[in-house]
Amino acid sequence: MKKNILLGLKILVIIMLIVLGKLFYDRYATKAYSPEETITYEDNSLELEVFYNRPYKKNRKIFGGLIPYGEVWRTGANEATTFSTNEDLIVDGSILESGKYTLWTIPMENSWKVIFNSKMYPWGINLDKQPYREPEFDVLVIEIPTEQIAEPLEQFSIYFEKDHDFVDLTLSWDYTKIRVPIIKEKEASKTPLSYH
């Protein structure tokens, strides 16, 4: 009886090691193909930060191909992308309170929905390859028109660009880019909010 229990425990430990090894590989070995990056923007008291993973194009059709139109995307690879701000913002005309958010998108042919979600998730997608995002935690959903790029961008890129009184949160990959206009809430009353 003791031998059967010990054998069962050994088999259980081996199975657990295999499962943990696969999880480790899935989560960390993929960093070589989609390295992580943290970008920051500081202007006076304002501090913005985005953490994301940067997949490569690798001769693939990205939007409408690898990333289907009309479906939620984790906005990068691996972990869910995060966006944080230390001050309340106006994002494309809507209020976003200071805090940390996961950043999700729904790419479409002529526009993207950009979603700020208040929940943090263990990974960008679950074991069924579906986004972890829970819509009930969405605090802001906006729609931004796409812009076409003349030459394809090989690696997915997120960056901040100063544009007059606004800061653009720019997402760009392949032949497509979007610019999400951001301004501090306390400065918005001095600036016209019609951006596009």
Secondary structure, 3 states (H helix, E strand, C coil): CHHHHHHHHHHHHHHHHHHHHHHHHHHHHHHHCCCEEEEEEEECCEEEEEEEECCECCCCCCECCCECCCCCECCCCCCCCEEEECCCEEECCEEECCEEEEEEEEECCCEEEEEEECCCCCCCECCCCCECCCHHHEEEEEEEECEEEEEEEEEEEEEEEEECCEEEEEEEEEEEEEEEEEEEHHHHCCCCCCCC
